[in-house]
Amino acid sequence: MKFSALRSPDGGWFGIDTRPSSMKNFATYSLARLGVDDIDIYRPAQLDPQVPLEDTIGTIADLVTGGYIRANAINSI
């Protein structure tokens, strides 16, 4: 599953967001929306130049440790 794309109310694309708080929010919302206990693979659709890569990777690791996601595919981007 990919995350980070921001959409406007009319459905258009208007940016990306990989801040740690946003990533956790995206994961929580996805779990509820899909009705599952965890996400198999979780990766950013695009890297956010405003967020250090270390923060993105660290947050994904926290989500794995927290049981939100099973694996991280950050090496595929």
C-alpha positions as CSV (number, residue, x, y, z in Angstrom):
1,M,0.0,0.0,0.0
2,K,1.3,3.4,-0.9
3,F,0.8,6.6,1.1
4,S,1.7,10.3,1.0
5,A,-0.4,11.7,-1.8
6,L,-2.7,14.6,-0.7
7,R,-5.9,15.1,-2.5
8,S,-8.1,18.2,-2.6
9,P,-11.9,18.0,-1.8
10,D,-12.6,18.0,-5.6
11,G,-10.4,14.9,-6.1
12,G,-7.4,16.7,-7.5
13,W,-3.8,16.1,-6.4
14,F,-2.1,18.9,-4.5
15,G,1.0,17.6,-2.8
16,I,2.7,14.9,-0.7
17,D,3.2,14.5,3.0
18,T,5.5,12.0,4.8
19,R,5.7,13.8,8.2
20,P,5.7,11.1,10.9
21,S,2.4,12.3,12.4
22,S,0.7,12.1,8.9
23,M,2.2,8.7,8.2
24,K,0.7,7.3,11.4
25,N,-2.6,9.0,10.6
26,F,-2.7,7.5,7.0
27,A,-1.9,4.0,8.4
28,T,-4.6,4.2,11.0
29,Y,-7.2,5.5,8.6
30,S,-6.3,2.8,6.0
31,L,-6.6,0.0,8.6
32,A,-10.1,1.3,9.6
33,R,-11.2,1.8,6.0
34,L,-10.0,-1.6,4.8
35,G,-11.2,-3.4,8.0
36,V,-7.9,-5.2,8.5
37,D,-5.6,-5.6,11.5
38,D,-2.4,-4.8,9.6
39,I,-1.0,-3.7,6.3
40,D,1.2,-6.2,4.4
41,I,3.5,-3.6,2.7
42,Y,3.6,0.2,3.3
43,R,5.6,2.6,1.3
44,P,5.5,6.2,0.3
45,A,4.2,6.9,-3.2
46,Q,6.8,9.7,-3.4
47,L,9.4,11.1,-1.1
48,D,8.7,14.4,0.5
49,P,11.7,16.8,0.1
50,Q,10.6,18.6,3.3
51,V,11.0,15.5,5.5
52,P,14.4,13.8,6.1
53,L,14.5,10.3,4.7
54,E,15.6,9.1,8.1
55,D,12.4,10.3,9.6
56,T,10.3,8.5,7.0
57,I,12.2,5.2,7.4
58,G,12.2,5.6,11.2
59,T,8.4,6.1,11.3
60,I,7.9,3.0,9.0
61,A,10.0,1.0,11.4
62,D,7.9,2.3,14.3
63,L,4.7,1.2,12.5
64,V,6.2,-2.3,11.9
65,T,7.2,-2.5,15.6
66,G,3.7,-1.3,16.6
67,G,2.0,-4.0,14.5
68,Y,0.4,-1.6,12.0
69,I,2.3,-3.0,9.1
70,R,4.1,-6.3,8.4
71,A,6.9,-5.2,6.1
72,N,8.5,-2.1,4.7
73,A,9.3,-1.6,1.1
74,I,11.3,1.6,1.4
75,N,14.1,0.1,-0.5
76,S,12.0,-0.2,-3.6
77,I,11.6,3.6,-4.1
